Structure formats: structure tokens, C-alpha cells
Amino acid sequence: MYQYDPIDQRLVDERVAQFRDQTRRFLAGELTEDQFRPLRLQNGLYLQKHAPMLRVAIPYGLLSSTQLRRLAHVARTYDRGYGHFSTRQNLQFNWPRLEDAPEILAQLAEVQMHAIQTSGNCVRNITTDHFAGVAPDELVDPFVWAELMRQWSTFHPEFAFLPRKFKIAISGSAQDRAATLVHDIGVYALRAQGVPGVADGEVGFRVIVGGGLGRTPMIGHVIREFLPWPHLLTYLDAILRVYNRYGRRDNKYKARIKILVKDRTPAGFRDEVEAEWAHLAGGPGTVPQTEVDRIAARFTRPAYRTLPDDARDASQLAPGETAFARWMQRNVHPHRVPGYVAVTLSLKKTGVPPGDASADQMDAVADLADRFSFGELRVTHEQNLVFADVERGRLPALWRELRALGLATPNVGLLTNIISCPGGDFCSLANAASIPVADAIARRFDDLDYLHDIGELDLNISGCINACGHHHIGHIGILGVDKAGDEWYQVTIGGRQGAQAAIGRIIGPSFARDEIPDVVERLIGVYLQARDSDAERFVDTVHRIGIEPFKEAVYAHAD
């Protein structure tokens, strides 16, 4: 867990004091709404459909039990007793009062939390793999590099008013679990092999630019195959300077960096970045080893015990417990340290909005983190929580505790592990509701035997084209659209993240809300008939046979 130094704490405390005065002035009528808007956005405060929404930063998804207890306190004291974990690894409060926001931020600052740059046209929360630091396939610890980028980007004077919001993800592992290809900038760690002037095995980064979802979904382009690690910040500076200089500000729908990269071509954009970088490379922004060491030293590290590399199966750990065996299969993950595993706490129990956790659940999870996972947990971009450091032998005890809390649904990677934005129930931008659709699908497929027969399937839902639910990269994606004031839903299939990231393809005209569970069931029916083996995933079948068989089955039934 990263521990603030005095500079970190002073920055957060001074921002709280500043925003307290800005809010006072607005409520007193000394600032207009137009004057106050950029100030509140810079502090994570939105005006939603029914009430303000406060987005709290959880840098790279890492939380301490102390911080989670404070979030529970805020939910219970200033909200309606729950919080919503988002796809940006942040937490949102949907019902705080505007006049309470400064005090909420003050209380968060006491436990090294804030809402800085969770909104606005700036560099947002840096995200990474939720198994960072423990993944067996990890090349570098991405937490250290994510924190380096957080410090570089926070209050950066050049990048506080970019043409549009800006998102960066970093992967430190061979498997890209951070979705680097669909971010404004993706940073992917690798070791040099045959790179001129670089020793084989040296750590560096592949740099990807111009990915993103929203109105114009695009897969990012590699503009640097290998960047030696000391040059990371100067190269990011060069990218953002080119974007800041040439990115459009006359049309917000064409303002993202992906549009600029497309317009100037990836090769042309790369050449402009390289020309800009020529003035920066080797300069003051070059990262010395001492700076990497300084940041690494600010992280607390688990005091692992020496344990046998125990690979017993579930039946040996909890004989006769079928539910436990399923949970082990879906929610327990490998760890680089012998005798330890990572565990996903599912926030996708049927009947609960995806990503929501009550204040009581947060308090209980904080207690479990102290007992089972060195007082730390992670937030995933799939809107679940993770205990990264659990002794394998203690899994039955943890499972029983999580089951009692409603957090042990064994559906990670399965259809009911639905990613969903808050949608029209809360968001003023949404065209349609998301939560009721997610609930209807979850209830239709609330049969674990059937879910396991279907196998791995990502289903993502967004209430509008801004794609906060990442519907474009769902194996099945659902997008709420407006048709003459009514809520309808467009369906895509074939999207995916990772090294083979792809944008889903629209299967045809949109559907009414009550049709969506039937549509999903028909899509799955085609898949079950067409897959070449039980091991072939839905998305792989789509890419093998194309969308036409799925489209025919869905619309033939509709006719």
C-alpha cells in the first residue's frame, strides 16, 4: 500500500481547504454555476439526475482496510448507505449533498484519499491489473510505475485543461488484464529482445496511443515498440504536448486523442511525438533509479510466511462442499508466492446492482482484509473486489465468511459477472436504464449449472454512447439508445479486451427492454449449437463463424 509522504498529504489538505471555500462562495451566490462547474469537476463532483455524485479516486485500484472503513462511514453518514465501484477502479457516491462535499473530502484526506482529477479534461485515475504485484506472469510491479505516473500527472500545469478527458492504463504482466489497447495511452511492460542499443532482458515499455471506447470506439496503435524505462515520463510528456497542441477543442465529440491519431495517421502522429521527444529525451524529466527506489520504498509489502506450495484441490480443502469447489474454480486465482492465492469478492449477486456494496459490507470486508489479506484489497475494472494475498489453507474459512455477506457468488468470468454503468437510474447523460437490464439478465441465467455449461462470457451494459459500461469490448455488449423518447437497446457481439482486443459488431436494429433477456438467450443458443468443443468460448465462436448465424436466429424469431 502506498503511504503518503508530507508533500502528498499537504497537496490533498490544501485542495480540501481550497474547495471548501469555493463551495462556500458558490452557495453564498458569489460564484455562478458556470464559474463553479470546472471547480467542482476538478474535485470529482458531478450533478446527476437526482443528486450530486462524488467520484472518489482509488489510485490504480489499491485500497487499505482503513480507507474502506472510511468509505463505509461516508456512505452511512452522507449518502444512502452504499457506494458504487466503477470500471475506472474508483468509488462513486450517488446521493451526497453539495454542502457536505467539502467535509466528505476532508474526512477522506485523513486516510490519504481524495477526488482530485476524477473528472475534468485532465489525466484521470491511472489504472492497472488488479493482480498487480502477485501475478505469476508479472515482469514488473506496475504499482510503482502507476504511482510514478500519478505523481507526474497530478496538478501538471500543462495538462490540467486538455482538449478532453484522458485515461492511461499500465500492464506489468505478459497477459494484458489492464485493457491497455482501449485507453488513450496504454503502457505495456516487456523485456528487450534484439532492440538496437539495448541489452537483451532490459525492462522497458511498449507504448500504445489512440485507443478508447465511447462514441467512436477504436483499438490503440503501437507508436513505440520498446521504450527504455528511464524515458517513460518524457515520452508521455511528448505525447500529451502533441495532443494538447493539435487536439480539437471546437467539438467535444471529436476531441479525444484517438480522433487526432486517426486524422494524422498513426505513423504521422508517431513522427510528431518523436520530434517533440527529441527536445525532452535525457532532460530533467528522465527517471533515475533513485526515484523508482523512492516510490517503491513508500509501498508497504506483505510479510509472507514460508508455506508449502500446496496445490490441493477443492475437495481436499472442504470435502463435500460443491459450492466451495465452484467458488475455488471461478473466484480463486494463482499467486507468485507459494502457498498463497488471490481471491475475487463478487459484487454481482443476483438482485444487487453490479458494483454496489453496502456500508455494512464494506466494514465487514475491511475486517476480513485485516484477517486474511494483510489489510489490503483491490478494486477491479470488472467492478469486483480482490484480496490479493490469502493463504491457501484458509480459503474454506474465508469462503464461509464471504458467503454469509453475499460476496461469494462463483461467477467470475461467467455471464452474470455483468459490467454495468449506473445508467438512467442516476446519470443525466444516459439514454436508458442499465441496472434493470442487468438484473433481468442475471435472473434469467441464475442457474450455476447452466452458467458453467456456457463457460466464459463477458456481458457489458452501457446506458449511453459514453460507454462507461465498456459495452464495446463485451463478448455481448448492450447499449441503451433513445428512440423518440423511449428506451431501446442495441446489441453487439464479438468484442474483447487483452492482447487480441476487438470492438463488438452491431447485430442489427435495437430491441425493447423486455426483449433483451430473450435476445441474450437466443445468442447463447446459437453458440451452444455451433461451438466446436466445450472449451471454445462464445467470443471465439463468434470470430470463427461470424455474426450472421446469430443475427438470423435473433431476428427470425422476432419476425
Buried (B, 14 or more C-beta within 10 A) or exposed (E): BBEBEEEBBEBBBEBBEBBBEBBEBBEEEEBEEEEBBBBBBBBBBBBBBEBBBBBBBBBBBBBBBBBBBBBBBBBBBBBBEBBBBBBBBBBBBBBBEBEBBBBBBBBBBEBBBBBBBBBBBBBBBBBBBBBBBBBEEBBBBBBBBBBBBBBBBBEBEEBBEBBBBBBBBBBBBBBBBBBBBBBBBBBBBBBBEEBEEBEEEBBBBBBBBBBBBBBEBBBBBBBBEBBBBBBBBBBBBBBBBBBBEBBBEEEEEBBBBBBBBBEBEBEEBBBBBBEBBEEBBEEEBBBEEEBBEEBBEBBEEBEBEEEEEBEEEBEEBBEEBEBBBBBBBBBBBEBBBEBBBBBBBBBBBBEBBBBBBBBBBBBBBBBBBBBBBBBBBBBBBBBBBBBBBBBBBBBBBBBEBBBEBBBBBBBBBBBBBBBBBBBBBBBEBBBBBBBBBBBBBBEBBBEBEEBBEBBBBBBBBBBBBBBBBBBBBBBBBBBBBBEEEEBBBBBBBBBBBBEEBBBBBBBBEBBEBEBBBBBBEBBBBBBBEBBEEEEBBBBBBBBEBEBEBBBEBBBEEEE
